[in-house]
Amino acid sequence: MTVAQIWLLLGILLAVSEFAVPGLVIVFFGIGALVTAGVTWFAEPSLTVQIGIFAAASVASLLIGRRCCRGVLRGQTFRRAASDEDIETASDALIGATGRVTGAIRPPESGRVAVRGSDWSATADEPLEPGATVRVVSRDGIVIHVKQEV
């Protein structure tokens, strides 16, 4: 087994071991080992140089990779709004939308309403028959409150 193959095997083992250890760190050392394998494949540097390449490539990939993944690691999305006021929640987006009654609503019992391609459990202040056009006025969990469009 050549030195390049040993570095390659080490890189693969480190990258795969990331699945067993939380924190997104070990994979970057795996990348460092794979870079070192690539260098030793074409040239045969001394062991000291190989360790230096491994250390430099690992630190560089760690710094670059964690910066790129920072939002994901914190549970944030890839696209960020300019400010918190710019973020529209799913509830906000649903209020004011129009839909069609698919299952009769007979207060105080709920019925069914299709809004933006999704079927919702819905309540209303007045009885509504299937086919009626409604507007969403509020949402409480998975139940929307609607009123008939005039």
C-alpha positions as CSV (number, residue, x, y, z in Angstrom):
1,M,0.0,0.0,0.0
2,T,1.4,3.4,-1.0
3,V,1.6,6.5,1.2
4,A,-1.1,8.2,-1.1
5,Q,-3.4,5.2,-0.6
6,I,-2.9,5.4,3.2
7,W,-3.8,9.1,3.2
8,L,-6.8,8.3,0.9
9,L,-8.1,5.6,3.3
10,L,-7.6,7.9,6.3
11,G,-9.5,10.7,4.5
12,I,-12.4,8.4,3.7
13,L,-12.5,7.0,7.2
14,L,-12.5,10.5,8.8
15,A,-15.2,11.8,6.4
16,V,-17.4,8.8,7.1
17,S,-16.9,8.9,10.9
18,E,-18.5,12.4,10.8
19,F,-21.9,10.5,10.7
20,A,-21.1,9.1,14.2
21,V,-19.9,12.3,15.8
22,P,-21.9,15.5,16.0
23,G,-20.5,18.9,15.4
24,L,-19.3,18.9,11.8
25,V,-15.6,18.9,12.5
26,I,-14.1,15.6,11.6
27,V,-15.1,15.8,8.0
28,F,-12.8,18.7,7.5
29,F,-9.8,16.7,8.7
30,G,-10.9,14.0,6.2
31,I,-10.7,16.7,3.5
32,G,-7.2,17.6,4.7
33,A,-6.2,13.9,4.4
34,L,-7.7,13.7,0.9
35,V,-5.8,16.8,-0.2
36,T,-2.6,15.3,1.2
37,A,-3.4,12.0,-0.7
38,G,-3.7,14.0,-3.9
39,V,-0.4,15.7,-3.3
40,T,1.5,12.5,-2.4
41,W,0.0,10.8,-5.4
42,F,1.9,13.1,-7.8
43,A,4.9,13.9,-5.6
44,E,6.6,12.1,-2.8
45,P,7.1,14.8,-0.1
46,S,8.8,13.9,3.2
47,L,6.6,12.9,6.1
48,T,7.1,16.3,7.7
49,V,5.8,18.0,4.6
50,Q,2.9,15.6,4.4
51,I,1.9,16.4,8.0
52,G,2.2,20.1,7.2
53,I,0.0,19.8,4.1
54,F,-2.5,17.8,6.1
55,A,-2.6,20.4,8.9
56,A,-2.8,23.4,6.5
57,A,-5.5,21.8,4.3
58,S,-7.5,20.7,7.4
59,V,-7.5,24.1,9.0
60,A,-8.3,25.8,5.7
61,S,-11.2,23.5,5.0
62,L,-12.4,23.9,8.5
63,L,-12.4,27.7,8.4
64,I,-14.0,27.9,4.9
65,G,-16.5,25.0,5.4
66,R,-17.8,26.2,8.8
67,R,-18.2,29.7,7.6
68,C,-20.3,28.4,4.7
69,C,-22.3,26.1,6.9
70,R,-22.8,28.6,9.8
71,G,-26.4,29.2,9.1
72,V,-27.2,25.6,8.7
73,L,-25.4,24.7,11.9
74,R,-27.5,27.3,13.8
75,G,-30.7,26.0,12.3
76,Q,-31.2,29.0,10.1
77,T,-32.2,28.8,6.4
78,F,-29.9,29.7,3.5
79,R,-31.9,32.8,2.6
80,R,-32.1,35.5,5.2
81,A,-34.4,38.5,5.4
82,A,-33.0,42.0,5.8
83,S,-34.6,42.2,9.2
84,D,-37.0,40.3,11.4
85,E,-39.9,42.6,10.2
86,D,-39.3,41.3,6.7
87,I,-40.0,37.7,7.6
88,E,-43.5,36.6,6.8
89,T,-44.7,33.6,8.8
90,A,-46.9,30.9,7.3
91,S,-49.8,32.2,9.4
92,D,-49.4,35.7,8.1
93,A,-49.2,34.5,4.5
94,L,-52.4,32.5,4.9
95,I,-54.5,35.3,6.3
96,G,-56.4,37.1,3.6
97,A,-56.1,34.2,1.1
98,T,-59.2,33.0,-0.7
99,G,-60.3,29.4,-0.8
100,R,-63.2,27.1,-1.6
101,V,-65.3,25.1,0.9
102,T,-64.8,21.4,0.2
103,G,-66.7,20.1,3.2
104,A,-69.8,21.8,4.7
105,I,-69.1,24.0,7.7
106,R,-71.9,23.9,10.2
107,P,-71.0,26.0,13.3
108,P,-70.0,25.1,15.9
109,E,-68.7,22.1,13.9
110,S,-65.7,22.6,11.5
111,G,-65.6,21.7,7.9
112,R,-63.0,21.6,5.2
113,V,-61.6,24.4,3.0
114,A,-59.0,24.2,0.1
115,V,-56.6,27.2,0.3
116,R,-53.5,27.5,-2.0
117,G,-53.6,23.9,-2.9
118,S,-53.8,22.6,0.7
119,D,-56.9,21.2,2.5
120,W,-57.6,22.8,5.9
121,S,-59.9,22.2,8.8
122,A,-62.0,25.4,9.0
123,T,-64.5,27.1,11.2
124,A,-66.9,30.0,10.4
125,D,-69.5,32.1,12.1
126,E,-72.2,31.1,9.6
127,P,-73.0,27.8,7.8
128,L,-71.2,27.4,4.5
129,E,-71.9,24.8,1.8
130,P,-69.3,23.1,-0.4
131,G,-68.3,25.3,-3.3
132,A,-68.6,28.6,-1.5
133,T,-65.7,31.0,-1.9
134,V,-64.2,32.1,1.4
135,R,-61.5,34.3,2.8
136,V,-59.2,33.3,5.7
137,V,-59.5,35.7,8.6
138,S,-57.4,33.9,11.2
139,R,-55.6,30.8,12.0
140,D,-55.3,28.8,15.3
141,G,-52.8,26.0,14.9
142,I,-54.1,23.7,12.1
143,V,-57.6,25.2,12.0
144,I,-58.4,28.3,10.0
145,H,-61.4,30.6,10.5
146,V,-63.0,31.8,7.3
147,K,-65.8,34.1,6.2
148,Q,-67.8,34.0,3.0
149,E,-66.7,36.2,0.2
150,V,-69.5,38.5,-1.2
